[in-house]
Structure formats: C-alpha cells, structure tokens
C-alpha cells in the first residue's frame, strides 16, 4: 500500500502452503483534531511527570518499575525483564487453524481491523486462498503473536485482498444477560407491531459510510477556525426532543396515519429549514482546512 507503512510482516500459512503477507492499519484516528495541555498562566505546554504517592517526590524514569496490587496499598514488584520474558516468541506466521461460516463470529468479539496484503513473494498462493474463501463463503481463524501478544485473528476476503480482524478473548467480552436483566418481558403485537414494521419498511436503505458526518470533529474545526480568526465563537444549538405521551399515537403519526398538526404545533418554514442550508461539502472543507492549517498536530499530553 503506497504511502502506508506495514504494521507487521510475516507469513500466512494454510495447509502446506505459505505466502508472505503484510498487515496495514485499516482504521485510524490520527486525522482527528487533538489538543495539548497548556498552562493557562504562561501559555506553555505542560509535561507529564510521576510523583510518589506517599513522599510526593518526583520519581525519575530509571526508578520506575511495574507492580501488581495484591491488597490495598500492597504490591508485588515485577521487573520489566520478567514481563518481557512472558511475551510469547513470534515465528511471524499467521497459521490458519480452521475455516468457518462468516456468520459464526458475533461482531461483539471484533477488536481492530487490518488490511492483509501479499508481500512481494507468494501472490499466487495469496490469491488462491482469497478466491477459494470467497467462493466457499467462509472466513478463517488464525493465531499468531502480534505486537507482543498472542492474538486470535479472523480473516475474510475483502476487495482485492483480505481483511484480518483481531478478536477479543471470551473473558474480555461481558455477558449481555447482565445488561438486559432488568428489561421487562414484553411482546408487542397487533396494530402497534404492524405500524412499527411499516415505519421500518419505509426507512430501508443501504450502508454508505461516506454519508456519515463526524459532527463533533466539524464543530471542533469551526471552533479552532473562529479562535484563529478572532471571530465570534459558534453557539450551541438548542435541541428539542419530543416527548409523546401516547406511543401508539406517535407510531401512527410516524407512519403518516395522523396529521402532524394534531399532535404538535406546526413549525414555520424558517424553523423547519434551519440548519439545512450548509452543505456537507462545505463542512468537510472547513474541517480539513482547520485541521491541517490551524489545529495542533501533537497529541494531548
């Protein structure tokens, strides 16, 4: 991938076939606007230091080590060399252990995606695996050491290459039963269910990430631009959330079965069109301009 640096290089092995591959980050937050922490009295950047919690004295880097808390305030000291010794040795091989239906893995286990491409040698073997998986409609489960940790990776065909997604371990994924345990057991049926299905059918669409605006990032860009140019700061727009007292009436209105005027005051044309005049392209241009010309480039301290 031109202009991008591989995060990892190694080999992809399936059966007795091996292909050289490279991993590239598929999603990054590096283009977001970031801020540094500044001393408001001097305007200088603030540096992070470590202080002893008891003596309140500065602890230099060479005196810092790792520790595991066994009781409140009591720690077992772990030497950095001992931590390093626990890191599994890497043979730089993504070895496929099984091919599974793509739908078998719940996306709650998805961690981070990487583009997986052939690395010079082995392009034929790479393409054979990609096309074979696509025609068989399967994904691959592989394991390797990535970034000093043993990781399980889900590999799927993606465009001209493959996409490798690191997976969370089972102990890292919290059970949904706790989140839903207080939900009442309700079964919606009759007119209410039919209205909900009707509303859903009229709102069907396709997934297009290009249509999603990062409104927070755009607002930050406007704020930075206004500060640099000495203009009045953007004001927060008041958001009015409707509070229907009758769910069935709200569903009927949403389905177009009631006149809007029966349940809420009619908005003026000016109010109805407020905020729609700005085009997404203009916001994108402002965001890119502010981010590249005026926003701080270093990460926050």
C-alpha positions in Angstrom: 0.0 0.0 0.0 1.7 3.1 -1.3 2.2 5.8 1.3 1.4 3.5 4.3 3.9 1.6 6.5 3.1 -2.0 7.3 2.4 -2.6 10.9 3.5 -6.3 10.7 5.1 -8.5 8.1 5.2 -12.3 8.2 3.7 -15.4 6.6 0.2 -16.7 6.1 0.1 -20.5 6.2 -2.8 -22.7 5.2 -2.1 -26.4 5.0 1.3 -26.8 3.4 1.1 -23.5 1.5 2.8 -20.4 2.8 2.5 -16.8 1.4 4.4 -13.7 2.5 1.9 -11.1 3.8 1.8 -7.6 5.4 -0.7 -6.0 7.8 -1.7 -2.4 7.4 -3.9 -0.5 9.8 -7.5 -0.3 8.3 -8.9 2.3 10.8 -7.0 5.2 12.4 -7.9 8.3 14.5 -4.7 10.1 13.5 -6.6 12.7 11.4 -8.7 13.8 14.3 -8.1 17.3 15.8 -6.0 16.9 19.0 -5.1 19.3 21.8 -2.1 19.7 24.1 -2.4 20.5 27.8 -1.3 24.1 28.3 -0.5 26.2 31.5 -3.2 28.9 31.2 -1.0 31.3 33.2 2.1 31.1 30.9 0.8 29.6 27.7 3.5 26.9 27.9 2.9 23.2 27.2 2.6 21.0 30.4 4.8 18.0 30.7 3.7 14.8 32.5 5.7 13.7 35.5 5.4 10.8 38.0 5.1 11.6 41.7 5.5 9.2 44.7 2.0 8.9 46.2 3.5 9.0 49.8 6.6 11.2 49.7 5.2 13.4 46.9 8.7 13.5 45.4 9.4 13.2 41.6 10.3 9.7 40.5 12.8 9.6 37.6 12.2 7.1 34.8 15.1 4.8 35.9 13.5 4.3 39.3 10.1 3.3 37.9 9.1 -0.4 37.7 6.0 -2.5 37.5 3.9 -3.7 40.4 0.7 -5.8 40.9 -1.6 -4.8 43.8 -2.4 -7.8 46.0 -4.1 -5.8 48.7 -4.9 -2.1 49.1 -1.6 -0.3 49.1 0.5 -3.6 48.9 2.3 -4.5 45.7 4.4 -7.3 44.3 7.3 -5.7 42.3 7.5 -7.1 38.8 10.8 -6.4 37.0 10.4 -5.2 33.3 12.7 -8.1 32.3 10.3 -10.6 33.9 7.4 -9.1 32.0 9.4 -9.3 28.7 10.2 -13.0 29.4 6.4 -13.8 29.4 5.9 -12.5 25.9 5.5 -15.4 23.5 8.1 -15.9 20.9 6.9 -15.0 17.4 7.6 -17.1 14.4 5.9 -14.4 12.2 3.4 -16.9 11.0 -0.4 -16.4 10.8 -1.3 -20.1 10.8 -4.9 -20.8 9.8 -6.5 -23.3 12.2 -10.0 -23.6 10.7 -12.4 -22.2 8.1 -15.8 -21.3 9.4 -19.0 -19.7 8.1 -18.6 -15.9 8.1 -21.7 -15.5 10.3 -20.4 -17.7 13.1 -18.5 -14.9 14.9 -20.6 -12.3 16.8 -19.2 -8.9 16.0 -19.0 -8.1 19.7 -15.8 -10.1 19.6 -14.3 -7.8 16.9 -11.3 -5.8 18.1 -9.3 -4.0 15.4 -9.2 -4.4 11.6 -6.1 -4.6 9.4 -5.7 -4.9 5.7 -3.9 -8.1 4.8 -1.9 -7.9 1.5 0.6 -10.1 -0.2 4.2 -9.1 0.5 6.2 -9.5 -2.8 6.6 -13.3 -2.9 3.6 -15.6 -2.7 1.0 -13.6 -4.5 -0.4 -16.6 -6.3 -0.9 -18.5 -3.1 -2.5 -15.4 -1.5 -4.9 -15.0 -4.4 -5.8 -18.8 -4.4 -6.7 -18.5 -0.7 -8.7 -15.3 -1.2 -10.7 -16.7 -4.1 -11.2 -20.0 -2.5 -12.6 -18.4 0.7 -14.9 -16.1 -1.3 -16.4 -18.9 -3.4 -16.8 -21.1 -0.3 -18.3 -18.2 1.7 -16.1 -18.9 4.7 -13.8 -16.9 7.0 -10.5 -18.2 8.5 -9.5 -18.4 12.2 -5.7 -17.9 12.6 -3.4 -17.3 15.6 -0.1 -15.5 15.9 1.9 -13.1 18.0 1.0 -9.6 17.1 2.5 -6.6 19.0 3.9 -8.8 21.8 0.7 -10.6 22.5 -0.8 -13.9 21.2 -3.8 -12.9 19.2 -6.7 -14.8 17.5 -7.4 -13.3 14.1 -10.5 -13.5 11.8 -9.5 -13.4 8.2 -12.1 -12.6 5.4 -12.0 -11.8 1.7 -12.1 -8.0 1.2 -11.9 -6.4 -2.2 -8.7 -7.4 -3.9 -7.1 -8.7 -0.7 -8.1 -9.9 2.8 -9.0 -8.2 6.0 -7.7 -9.5 9.3 -9.6 -8.5 12.4 -8.1 -9.2 15.8 -10.7 -10.8 18.2 -11.4 -10.1 21.8 -11.0 -13.1 24.1 -14.1 -14.6 25.7 -13.1 -13.2 29.2 -12.9 -9.7 27.7 -16.4 -9.7 26.3 -19.1 -9.0 29.0 -22.2 -11.1 29.1 -25.3 -9.4 27.7 -27.5 -11.0 30.3 -26.4 -8.5 32.9 -27.2 -5.6 30.6 -30.7 -6.9 29.8 -31.6 -8.4 33.2 -33.9 -5.6 34.2 -35.8 -5.4 31.0 -39.4 -6.4 31.3 -40.7 -9.3 29.2 -42.9 -7.6 26.6 -44.3 -9.0 23.4 -45.6 -6.3 21.0 -48.4 -7.4 18.7 -51.4 -6.2 16.8 -51.6 -2.6 15.4 -48.5 -1.4 17.3 -46.3 -4.1 15.7 -47.7 -3.6 12.3 -47.1 0.2 12.5 -43.5 -0.4 13.6 -42.9 -2.8 10.7 -44.5 -0.3 8.3 -42.2 2.5 9.5 -39.1 0.2 9.2 -40.1 -0.7 5.6 -40.3 3.0 4.6 -36.9 3.7 6.1 -34.9 0.9 4.5 -31.6 1.9 2.9 -28.1 0.8 2.3 -24.9 1.3 4.3 -22.8 4.1 3.0 -20.1 5.3 5.5 -19.4 8.3 3.2 -22.8 9.8 4.2 -22.0 9.9 7.9 -20.8 13.2 9.2 -18.4 13.4 12.2 -20.3 16.4 13.6 -18.1 16.7 16.7 -14.9 16.9 14.5 -16.6 19.5 12.2 -17.7 21.6 15.3 -14.1 21.4 16.6 -12.8 22.6 13.3 -15.2 25.6 13.3 -14.2 26.4 16.9 -10.5 26.4 16.0 -11.0 28.4 12.9 -13.1 31.1 14.8 -10.4 31.3 17.5 -7.6 31.8 15.0 -9.5 34.4 13.0 -10.8 36.2 16.1 -14.4 35.7 15.2 -17.4 35.1 17.4 -17.5 31.5 18.7 -20.1 29.1 17.3 -23.1 28.9 19.6 -24.6 25.6 20.7 -28.0 24.9 19.0 -30.8 24.0 21.3 -32.2 20.5 20.6 -35.8 19.9 21.4 -36.7 16.3 22.0 -40.3 15.3 21.5 -42.0 13.5 24.5 -45.0 11.7 23.1 -47.4 10.6 25.9 -49.1 8.1 23.7 -46.8 5.6 21.9 -49.5 4.3 19.6 -50.4 7.8 18.5 -46.7 8.5 17.9 -46.4 5.4 15.8 -49.5 6.3 13.8 -48.1 9.8 13.1 -44.7 8.4 12.1 -46.5 6.0 9.7 -48.4 9.0 8.2 -51.7 8.0 9.6 -52.2 11.2 11.6 -51.8 14.8 10.7 -48.7 16.3 12.4 -50.8 19.3 13.4 -53.0 17.1 15.6 -50.1 16.2 18.0 -47.7 19.1 17.8 -47.6 22.8 16.7 -46.8 23.5 13.1 -43.3 24.8 12.5 -42.7 27.8 10.3 -40.8 27.3 7.1 -37.8 29.2 8.6 -37.7 26.9 11.6 -38.3 23.8 9.5 -35.3 24.6 7.3 -33.0 25.8 10.0 -29.6 24.2 9.8 -30.1 22.6 6.4 -28.5 25.4 4.3 -24.9 24.3 4.9 -23.8 21.6 2.6 -21.8 18.6 3.7 -19.0 19.5 1.3 -18.6 23.0 2.8 -18.3 21.5 6.3 -15.8 18.9 5.1 -13.7 21.7 3.5 -13.7 23.8 6.7 -12.8 20.7 8.8 -9.9 19.8 6.6 -8.7 23.4 6.4 -8.8 24.0 10.1 -7.3 20.6 10.9 -4.4 21.0 8.5 -3.6 24.7 8.9 -4.6 25.7 12.4 -5.2 22.7 14.7 -2.4 21.4 16.9 -0.7 18.4 15.4 0.7 16.8 18.5 -1.3 14.6 20.7 -2.6 15.8 24.1 -0.3 15.4 27.0 
